[in-house]
Amino acid sequence: MKCHRHRERDAVGVCIACGKGLCAETCAQDSDPGLHCDEACVRRLRTRERAGASPPGGWGWSTLMVVLGAALLYYGYRYSEWTMSVPNLLGMLFLWYGVVLLLQRAASRTPKT
């Protein structure tokens, strides 16, 4: 792989944000997130990290999904003739989604060492 700016030089790494090849002499800049080609790529990377840091919704939304899923499962098993009725399927889906959101939120709150 060649440097994206200097086609005659071999690349020693790639930009962590855009994936362009970087040469060791002038293009590769090392920083906290890793190798990057310019400051604009670092800003884009940090913006993406902040935007995707937490799962959608809050604790209330996740808890609502779990409660709604459990209520639909209860209703489906209690009042439905079929084992796999629409309330049961929706209940399993909401319950699964709520648990996944809760686990993501709990994992994002854990301090990084």
N, C-alpha and C positions, 0 to 999 in steps of 0.2 A: 504494500500500500504506500502511496506517495502522499506528501503533504498537500493540503488543498490550496495553499497559496504558492508554494514553491514546488513545482512539479518535478524538479530534478533531485529533490531530497527525499530520503525515505522517512516515513512516519514512524515515530516512536510510541505513539498512543493515539487515542481518539477523544474528541470532545465529549464529555459526559452528557451534555445537553443536546447537541445536534448530530454527533456521530461523525464529524469530519476528521480526516487524518491530520495529525499535527507533527511538525518536525521539532527536533530538540533545540535548534539554534535560536529561533525567534518566536515560533508560534505557540508552543506548549507552555501554558501558564498553570502552575500548580496552586491549588487553593483548598479550602476546607471541603467542598463537595467532591473534588477530584480535578483531573486535567480539564481545561477549557480553552477555547480559542479566543474569546474576548469577554468583556464584562456583561455585554447584552445577553450572552448565553447563560451566564451565572444568574443574572436577574430572572430570566425566564424559568430556569430550573427551580430557583427558590420560590417563585410565584406558584409554580405547579405543585411543589411540595406543600406549601401552606394551604392551597386550595383543596388538595386531596388528603390532608392530615386527619380529618375526622369524618366518620361515616355520616350519611345523610340523616337529617332529623336530630332529635335530642333523645335524652333518656325517656322522656314522656312518650315520644313516638314509638320507640322500641318496645316499651312496656305495653302500650296500647295494642301493638301488633300481637304480642304474646297473649294478652287477655282476650282479644277478639278471636284469635285462633283457638284458644281453649274453649271459649263459649260456643263457637261454631262446631267444634268437635263434640262437645257435650250435647248440643242440640241435635246434631246429626246422628249420634249413636242412640240417643234417647227417643227421638220422635220419627226416625226414618225407617222405612222398610228395608232398604238396601244397605249393605255394609259400606259400599263405596259411593255414597250419594254426593251431591254437589256440596252441601254444608261440610261434610267430612273432608272432601278434597280441598275446599277453601280453608278450612280450619287447619289442616296440615300445612298448607302453603303459608298462611299468616303466621302460624307458630314457628315454622322453620325460619322465615324471614326475620321475625322479631328476635329470635335467639341469635341468629347471625349478626344482626345489628348490635345487640347487647354485647356479644363477644368482641366485635370490632371496636366498640366504644371503650370497653374495658381494656383491650390491648393498647389502644391509643393513649390511654391515661397512664399506663405504666411508665415510670421514669426510665429513660435510656441511660445505660451505664457505659 
